[in-house]
Amino acid sequence: MIALNGGLCAAAVDALPSAIAKALDDGRRHVVLDLHEVRDADADGLWVLSAAMRAAIRRGGRLSAVGLRPALRPQVEPLVADGLSLHPTVRSAVADPAKPKAPR
């Protein structure tokens, strides 16, 4: 699991792609992002998240997010169509048997 906090902006999530790549390199196929402490998001941060998610999918992995604040859901929801799974808890994310989407 990768915990994010503060804002979901490019500067704050700059290390996200490499953290996801490391998890995949370590043999994990399902990476869970803990968004409980994320207070806001901007277009640049969402783009970084989207690019990291697409890279994970191309490598046969998948990305789930837990703890998304309701106020941020409209901003993050478009990523669901591209393969991001949203869950209320880590337990539900880990239990989700969904398969990775084919890369676009």
For each residue, the residues with C-beta under 8 A, 3 or more apart:
1: 31 32 33 34 90
2: 16 19 20 23 31 32 33 34
3: 33 34 36 37
4: 8 12 13 16 33 34 35 37 38
5: 37 38
6: 12 37 38 39
7: 12 38 39 40 41 42 45
8: 4 12 13 35 38 40 41 42 45 46 49 72
9: 12 13 40 41 42 44 45
10: 13 14 42 44 45 47 48
11: 14
12: 4 6 7 8 9 45
13: 4 8 9 10 16 45 48 49 52
14: 10 11 48
15: 18 19
16: 2 4 13 19 20 48 49 52
17: 20 21 48 51 52 55
18: 15 21 22
19: 2 15 16 22 23
20: 2 16 17 23 24 31 52 55 56 61 63
21: 17 18 24 25 55 56 59
22: 18 19 25 26
23: 2 19 20 26 28 31 61
24: 20 21 27 28 29 31 56 59 60 61
25: 21 22
26: 22 23
27: 24
28: 23 24 31 61
29: 24 60 61 62 100
30: 61 62 63 64 93 94
31: 1 2 20 23 24 28 56 61 62 63 64
32: 1 2 63 64 65 66 90 93 94
33: 1 2 3 4 63 64 65 66
34: 1 2 3 4 37 65 66 67 90
35: 4 8 38 65 66 67 68 69 72
36: 3 66 67
37: 3 4 5 6 34 67
38: 4 5 6 7 8 35 41 67 68 69 72
39: 6 7 69
40: 7 8 9 72
41: 7 8 9 38 45 46 72 75 76
42: 7 8 9 10 45 46
43: 46 47
44: 9 10 47 48
45: 7 8 9 10 12 13 41 42 48 49
46: 8 41 42 43 49 50 75 76 79
47: 10 43 44 50 51
48: 10 13 14 16 17 44 45 51 52
49: 8 13 16 45 46 52 53 76 79 84
50: 46 47 53 54 79 82
51: 17 47 48 54 55
52: 13 16 17 20 48 49 55 56 63
53: 49 50 56 57 63 79 82 83 84
54: 50 51 57 58 82 83 103 104
55: 17 20 21 51 52 58 59
56: 20 21 24 31 52 53 59 61 62 63 100
57: 53 54 60 61 62 63 83 100 101 102 103
58: 54 55 103
59: 21 24 55 56
60: 24 29 57 100
61: 20 23 24 28 29 30 31 56 57 100
62: 29 30 31 56 57 83 85 98 99 100 101
63: 20 30 31 32 33 52 53 56 57 83 84 85
64: 30 31 32 33 84 85 86 87 93 96
65: 32 33 34 35 68 76 84 85 86 87 93
66: 32 33 34 35 36 86 87 88 89 90 92 93
67: 34 35 36 37 38 88
68: 35 38 65 72 73 76 86
69: 35 38 39 72 73
70: 73
71:
72: 8 35 38 40 41 68 69 75 76
73: 68 69 70 76 77 86
74: 77
75: 41 46 72 78
76: 41 46 49 65 68 72 73 79 80 84 86
77: 73 74 80 86
78: 75 81 82
79: 46 49 50 53 76 82 83 84
80: 76 77 83 84 85 86
81: 78
82: 50 53 54 78 79 101 104
83: 53 54 57 62 63 79 80 100 101
84: 49 53 63 64 65 76 79 80
85: 62 63 64 65 80 93 96 98
86: 64 65 66 68 73 76 77 80
87: 64 65 66 90 92 93 96
88: 66 67 92
89: 66 92 93
90: 1 32 34 66 87 93 94
91: 94 95
92: 66 87 88 89 95 96
93: 30 32 64 65 66 85 87 89 90 96
94: 30 32 90 91
95: 91 92
96: 64 85 87 92 93
97:
98: 62 85
99: 62
100: 29 56 57 60 61 62 83
101: 57 62 82 83
102: 57
103: 54 57 58
104: 54 82
